[in-house]
């Protein structure tokens, strides 16, 4: 693994298949990792990091989805500090049930905390370079990007990729989330970056065109909410099938009936969950997003296998509280509609 030729030598980049985010290591005075992949491959992420440095100062998270924070816990235990958005930091401190959207999406996340909350205008030394923090809500409310003006580089997480745009949770947040995502893309476009380092897929070598395409896609979703629901649902379901190693077609309806995201998506488009599930799977099979082999549905995109033991991890509602937490926050805030379900 080497750095890309159009990146500074201190930046180590590897495109990784789902369910991991890309590997982005910044070497120098403060060796730092931007995002840390999925929990099932946390040890491998740590191993990749040790190939280049014996010390990791920071893990800077663009956002708190499971495929971006999965190695946070073991890297934090080994001495790395975690940087993340203020909203994510507060929710994690309170151990809100909605942390990392883990329970909502049925995605395992190991418990971690944010040591250094950051927001727009803050500057942080990652590796040998100064990076400005940008708030780019949309894909998640607390989503961040990191901008290096010297090399005109932006690490953008799931805000935009070379061929896609991050799904927006209109099922929970409505069209205001699409408005926020469009505003974030407009501010990224104004940077006039030479290169974008996305959370998934290849380096974005033509940022202007990629952002224009993403804006167009979100504008269409803004006028047709069903397109926004479909965009998100397809990506959530594909990820679920990746981390579960596929799922029997006969069991999928029952699985989706238990998923809050599917319940919400069906309600937005005025369907039953069964109708929504059938239409979603049919659409993905026709479009090539899913394959059916011997009665089992699989995500078509390449992915790394996942040890099923990761599903033994507790959801955030079961994470132990910090000393003095009750005194600071009083009653715990609950971000999900039903607080009775356990994994």
BAKOLNU-395903 format. One line per 2 residues: number of its first residue (from 1); their letters; for each residue z, x, y of C-alpha. Coordinates in pm, 1 decimal, always signed. Example, Ala and Ser with C-alpha at 12.3 -4.5 7.8 and 13.67 -1.06 7.14 Angstrom:
1	as	+780.0/+1230.0/-450.0; +714.0/+1367.0/-106.0 $
END
This chain:
1	xx	+0.0/+0.0/+0.0; -103.9/+141.0/+336.3 $
3	xx	-130.4/+20.3/+690.0; -451.7/-152.0/+798.2 $
5	xx	-687.5/+81.5/+987.3; -676.8/-135.2/+1301.0 $
7	xx	-296.3/-138.0/+1313.5; -65.9/+132.3/+1450.3 $
9	xx	+39.9/+372.3/+1174.0; +398.8/+255.6/+1202.2 $
11	xx	+304.2/-97.4/+1089.3; +279.7/-156.4/+715.1 $
13	xx	+95.7/-472.1/+618.5; +26.7/-639.5/+286.4 $
15	xx	-124.4/-979.6/+235.4; +79.7/-1151.6/-36.4 $
17	xx	-3.3/-1463.3/-238.3; +205.7/-1777.1/-218.3 $
19	xx	+486.5/-1859.0/-245.4; +554.9/-1547.7/-36.4 $
21	xx	+481.7/-1482.4/+325.1; +294.8/-1163.0/+400.8 $
23	xx	+475.2/-829.1/+393.4; +504.8/-691.9/+747.2 $
25	xx	+720.2/-380.4/+784.8; +765.0/-197.3/+1114.9 $
27	xx	+872.9/+165.0/+1077.3; +1049.6/+383.4/+1330.2 $
29	xx	+1382.3/+398.3/+1510.2; +1480.2/+50.9/+1391.1 $
31	xx	+1293.9/-20.1/+1065.7; +1231.2/-392.6/+1060.6 $
33	xx	+1076.3/-661.3/+845.9; +916.2/-969.7/+996.1 $
35	xx	+996.4/-1248.5/+748.2; +1107.4/-1177.3/+392.7 $
37	xx	+916.8/-1392.1/+144.5; +1038.0/-1632.4/-124.8 $
39	xx	+1372.5/-1600.4/-301.8; +1222.4/-1562.2/-649.0 $
41	xx	+1066.2/-1234.3/-533.2; +1351.3/-1111.8/-313.5 $
43	xx	+1415.8/-802.4/-525.6; +1047.4/-713.2/-511.7 $
45	xx	+1051.0/-749.9/-132.7; +1348.6/-514.4/-118.8 $
47	xx	+1166.9/-273.2/-350.4; +855.9/-274.5/-130.3 $
49	xx	+1073.2/-203.5/+171.6; +1246.0/+90.7/-1.5 $
51	xx	+906.7/+249.3/-69.8; +886.7/+326.0/+302.5 $
53	xx	+1241.6/+339.6/+433.8; +1592.8/+379.0/+297.3 $
55	xx	+1735.4/+183.4/+588.4; +1641.1/-157.3/+724.8 $
57	xx	+1779.7/-246.9/+1067.1; +1635.3/-594.0/+1117.4 $
59	xx	+1476.3/-890.5/+950.3; +1312.8/-1092.3/+1228.9 $
61	xx	+1230.3/-1443.5/+1114.5; +947.1/-1640.7/+1267.5 $
63	xx	+1099.8/-1954.9/+1114.7; +1330.9/-2065.5/+840.0 $
65	xx	+1105.2/-2208.8/+571.2; +1176.4/-2089.0/+217.3 $
67	xx	+871.4/-1863.3/+192.8; +983.2/-1667.3/+500.8 $
69	xx	+1359.7/-1624.6/+448.8; +1396.9/-1581.9/+72.3 $
71	xx	+1506.8/-1216.9/+77.6; +1725.4/-1254.9/+386.8 $
73	xx	+2044.8/-1279.6/+184.6; +2007.6/-961.3/-20.7 $
75	xx	+1872.0/-763.0/+274.3; +2159.8/-883.8/+491.9 $
77	xx	+2408.5/-786.9/+223.4; +2249.6/-440.2/+220.5 $
79	xx	+2309.4/-399.4/+594.3; +2011.6/-550.7/+774.7 $
81	xx	+2074.2/-777.3/+1073.5; +1891.3/-1111.4/+1087.2 $
83	xx	+1720.2/-1228.1/+1405.7; +1608.7/-1588.8/+1440.9 $
85	xx	+1581.6/-1872.4/+1688.7; +1886.2/-2018.1/+1863.7 $
87	xx	+1836.2/-2361.5/+1707.2; +1808.7/-2217.6/+1356.5 $
89	xx	+2113.3/-1997.2/+1414.8; +2333.6/-2287.5/+1523.2 $
91	xx	+2225.9/-2508.9/+1235.4; +2284.9/-2229.7/+985.2 $
93	xx	+2629.5/-2161.0/+1129.1; +2720.1/-2527.3/+1086.3 $
95	xx	+2556.3/-2530.9/+739.1; +2378.2/-2850.8/+834.8 $
97	xx	+2223.6/-3031.1/+537.0; +1886.9/-2992.7/+711.6 $
99	xx	+1899.3/-2611.3/+714.3; +1565.6/-2448.5/+632.3 $
101	xx	+1431.8/-2797.1/+546.9; +1528.0/-2682.6/+196.5 $
103	xx	+1652.5/-3012.3/+60.1; +1387.8/-3219.3/+236.8 $
105	xx	+1107.8/-3010.7/+83.2; +1289.5/-2930.3/-244.8 $
107	xx	+1256.0/-2556.6/-180.9; +1536.3/-2315.8/-280.3 $
109	xx	+1682.9/-2090.3/-10.7; +1975.9/-1848.3/-54.4 $
111	xx	+2248.8/-1872.7/+206.0; +2216.5/-1639.8/+505.0 $
113	xx	+2318.6/-1636.3/+870.0; +2146.0/-1534.6/+1191.7 $
115	xx	+2323.9/-1234.1/+1345.8; +2114.6/-1219.4/+1662.7 $
117	xx	+1981.0/-1547.2/+1803.4; +1675.1/-1483.7/+2022.9 $
119	xx	+1443.6/-1690.7/+2237.5; +1158.6/-1679.3/+2484.6 $
121	xx	+1166.0/-1373.4/+2708.2; +1404.3/-1172.1/+2493.3 $
123	xx	+1286.9/-827.4/+2391.3; +1371.8/-660.3/+2064.3 $
125	xx	+1297.1/-312.7/+1932.2; +1137.7/-351.8/+1590.4 $
127	xx	+1034.4/-21.8/+1438.7; +926.4/+194.3/+1730.5 $
129	xx	+774.0/-86.1/+1936.4; +912.6/-333.1/+2186.2 $
131	xx	+834.0/-694.0/+2099.8; +873.8/-991.8/+2329.3 $
133	xx	+1004.4/-1309.0/+2169.4; +799.7/-1624.9/+2223.5 $
135	xx	+911.1/-1975.7/+2136.0; +617.5/-2149.1/+1963.0 $
137	xx	+748.7/-2480.8/+1825.3; +526.3/-2707.1/+1620.4 $
139	xx	+526.9/-2599.9/+1258.1; +905.3/-2600.5/+1297.8 $
141	xx	+1106.1/-2676.7/+1614.0; +1258.7/-2326.2/+1613.1 $
143	xx	+941.9/-2131.8/+1535.6; +909.5/-1790.5/+1703.2 $
145	xx	+629.9/-1539.1/+1754.3; +666.8/-1171.3/+1842.1 $
147	xx	+432.5/-1015.0/+2098.1; +364.8/-645.3/+2155.2 $
149	xx	+175.7/-604.4/+2481.2; +106.7/-232.3/+2430.7 $
151	xx	-116.9/-291.3/+2128.7; -190.1/-657.7/+2206.5 $
153	xx	-51.4/-769.9/+1872.0; +123.7/-1096.9/+1791.9 $
155	xx	+314.2/-1176.9/+1472.8; +269.8/-1553.0/+1461.0 $
157	xx	+422.8/-1674.2/+1134.1; +267.0/-2008.6/+1038.8 $
159	xx	+153.2/-2109.2/+1386.9; -207.4/-2016.5/+1307.3 $
161	xx	-394.4/-1827.8/+1035.3; -747.9/-1697.8/+1008.6 $
163	xx	-876.0/-2029.1/+871.2; -601.6/-2287.0/+921.0 $
165	xx	-312.8/-2409.3/+1131.1; +45.3/-2463.0/+1023.0 $
167	xx	+124.6/-2818.2/+912.3; +338.4/-3020.2/+1150.9 $
169	xx	+608.4/-3257.5/+1028.7; +488.7/-3574.4/+1199.2 $
171	xx	+665.0/-3764.9/+919.9; +1000.4/-3674.6/+1078.0 $
173	xx	+916.5/-3562.6/+1431.5; +622.8/-3784.1/+1527.4 $
175	xx	+335.5/-3690.0/+1755.6; +566.1/-3497.5/+1990.0 $
177	xx	+559.9/-3218.0/+1732.2; +180.0/-3208.7/+1755.6 $
179	xx	+207.9/-3190.5/+2134.4; +448.0/-2896.9/+2099.1 $
181	xx	+215.7/-2721.9/+1852.3; -83.5/-2763.4/+2085.2 $
183	xx	+116.2/-2623.7/+2376.2; +225.1/-2327.1/+2164.3 $
185	xx	-133.5/-2250.1/+2064.7; -240.3/-2267.7/+2427.7 $
187	xx	+21.6/-2010.7/+2524.1; -83.8/-1783.4/+2236.9 $
189	xx	-445.1/-1812.8/+2351.1; -343.4/-1704.8/+2701.2 $
191	xx	-206.8/-1375.9/+2562.5; -561.8/-1258.6/+2488.1 $
193	xx	-437.6/-1079.2/+2176.5; -659.9/-833.7/+1995.4 $
195	xx	-505.2/-908.9/+1657.7; -277.8/-1172.1/+1507.4 $
197	xx	-47.8/-1097.2/+1213.8; -5.7/-1432.4/+1038.1 $
199	xx	+251.6/-1534.8/+781.5; -21.3/-1604.1/+524.9 $
201	xx	-375.5/-1490.4/+467.1; -565.1/-1198.9/+620.0 $
203	xx	-519.7/-1043.4/+960.8; -676.6/-1255.8/+1232.6 $
205	xx	-934.9/-1025.2/+1389.0; -1084.3/-1291.6/+1616.9 $
207	xx	-776.2/-1458.1/+1763.2; -962.4/-1661.9/+2024.2 $
209	xx	-1187.5/-1834.8/+1771.1; -904.0/-1891.4/+1522.5 $
211	xx	-683.7/-2046.9/+1790.5; -970.5/-2262.1/+1921.3 $
213	xx	-1031.9/-2392.2/+1568.2; -659.9/-2461.4/+1523.1 $
215	xx	-643.1/-2648.4/+1853.4; -941.5/-2860.1/+1752.1 $
217	xx	-780.9/-2946.9/+1422.3; -452.2/-3048.4/+1581.8 $
219	xx	-630.1/-3252.2/+1848.4; -802.1/-3451.0/+1574.0 $
221	xx	-466.4/-3501.6/+1407.0; -322.7/-3614.5/+1739.7 $
223	xx	-570.9/-3901.6/+1754.2; -540.4/-3986.7/+1381.6 $
225	xx	-188.2/-3955.2/+1251.3; -308.2/-4004.9/+892.3 $
227	xx	-491.2/-3670.1/+914.9; -170.4/-3497.6/+1022.0 $
229	xx	+21.8/-3657.8/+734.7; -248.6/-3558.4/+485.8 $
231	xx	-259.4/-3199.9/+616.1; +113.6/-3158.1/+571.5 $
233	xx	+142.8/-3343.0/+241.9; -130.6/-3139.7/+75.2 $
235	xx	+37.3/-2814.5/+167.1; +384.8/-2929.6/+65.9 $
237	xx	+264.8/-3058.5/-271.1; +60.2/-2744.9/-343.7 $
239	xx	+364.7/-2530.0/-269.1; +583.5/-2746.5/-495.2 $
241	xx	+339.0/-2707.1/-782.7; +325.8/-2331.0/-726.0 $
243	xx	+699.2/-2280.8/-742.2; +740.9/-2523.1/-1035.0 $
245	xx	+459.3/-2357.2/-1229.4; +261.8/-2681.4/-1235.0 $
247	xx	+379.2/-3028.7/-1326.0; +279.2/-3283.8/-1587.2 $
249	xx	+56.0/-3542.9/-1422.4; +262.7/-3815.2/-1588.7 $
251	xx	+580.1/-3683.2/-1422.0; +445.4/-3638.8/-1070.4 $
253	xx	+496.3/-3996.8/-952.4; +863.8/-3984.2/-1048.8 $
255	xx	+903.0/-3645.5/-879.4; +744.6/-3759.3/-553.0 $
257	xx	+952.8/-4076.3/-550.5; +1259.4/-3849.4/-525.0 $
259	xx	+1115.6/-3638.7/-239.3; +1211.6/-3740.2/+112.9 $
261	xx	+897.2/-3587.3/+260.3; +680.7/-3806.1/+35.6 $
263	xx	+885.4/-4114.7/+119.6; +845.0/-4045.4/+489.9 $
265	xx	+473.8/-3966.9/+459.5; +407.2/-4289.8/+268.8 $
267	xx	+594.5/-4490.8/+530.5; +395.8/-4341.0/+818.6 $
269	xx	+62.8/-4437.3/+660.2; +200.6/-4775.0/+543.7 $
271	xx	+175.2/-4717.1/+170.0; +416.3/-4726.2/-117.8 $
273	xx	+513.7/-4385.6/-251.6; +317.0/-4460.3/-569.1 $
275	xx	+4.7/-4545.0/-367.5; +49.6/-4242.2/-147.3 $
277	xx	+101.0/-4014.7/-447.5; -209.0/-4141.7/-626.1 $
279	xx	-427.8/-4107.2/-315.8; -289.0/-3761.4/-236.2 $
281	xx	-353.0/-3623.9/-584.3; -699.7/-3781.2/-606.3 $
283	xx	-793.2/-3633.1/-269.7; -668.2/-3285.7/-365.8 $
285	xx	-847.8/-3295.1/-700.9; -1172.9/-3395.9/-530.8 $
287	xx	-1129.6/-3129.2/-263.8; -1038.9/-2852.3/-506.9 $
289	xx	-679.8/-2808.2/-389.5; -547.4/-2905.2/-733.5 $
291	xx	-669.0/-2854.8/-1088.0; -582.3/-3059.1/-1396.2 $
293	xx	-556.9/-2872.8/-1726.3; -426.8/-3026.9/-2048.5 $
295	xx	-245.8/-3300.4/-1858.8; -75.7/-3062.3/-1613.9 $
297	xx	-149.0/-3038.7/-1241.7; -163.8/-2695.1/-1080.8 $
299	xx	-223.2/-2572.7/-727.8; -565.9/-2412.4/-713.0 $
301	xx	-464.2/-2132.2/-476.8; -347.1/-1808.8/-636.2 $
303	xx	+28.2/-1765.2/-650.8; +297.4/-1544.7/-801.7 $
305	xx	+503.9/-1690.3/-1089.0; +853.1/-1814.6/-1009.1 $
307	xx	+1162.7/-1784.3/-1226.7; +1296.8/-2142.2/-1263.3 $
309	xx	+1652.4/-2010.6/-1225.8; +1602.4/-2014.5/-847.3 $
311	xx	+1635.5/-2392.2/-862.4; +2002.0/-2342.8/-947.2 $
313	xx	+2064.5/-2236.8/-587.7; +2274.0/-2492.4/-395.9 $
315	xx	+2130.9/-2683.1/-104.9; +2280.7/-2606.0/+238.8 $
317	xx	+2523.6/-2899.0/+220.5; +2699.9/-2707.7/-60.2 $
319	xx	+2708.1/-2370.7/+116.6; +3063.7/-2253.9/+194.2 $
321	xx	+3162.5/-2285.0/+556.4; +3251.0/-1991.9/+778.6 $
323	xx	+3615.4/-1929.1/+875.0; +3699.0/-2135.8/+1183.1 $
325	xx	+3377.8/-2334.1/+1155.1; +3547.5/-2672.2/+1164.5 $
327	xx	+3731.1/-2577.4/+1483.7; +3405.5/-2479.3/+1650.9 $
329	xx	+3186.3/-2769.4/+1545.3; +3421.0/-3055.7/+1462.0 $
331	xx	+3246.7/-3306.6/+1238.9; +2950.6/-3156.2/+1058.3 $
333	xx	+2615.0/-3278.7/+1179.3; +2391.8/-3426.8/+911.9 $
335	xx	+2016.5/-3398.4/+957.4; +1904.6/-3592.1/+651.6 $
337	xx	+1900.4/-3965.0/+600.8; +2097.5/-3965.4/+276.2 $
339	xx	+2385.0/-3725.7/+224.2; +2467.8/-3830.5/-131.0 $
341	xx	+2194.8/-3649.9/-321.5; +2261.6/-3319.2/-492.2 $
343	x	+2006.5/-3091.2/-657.6 $
END
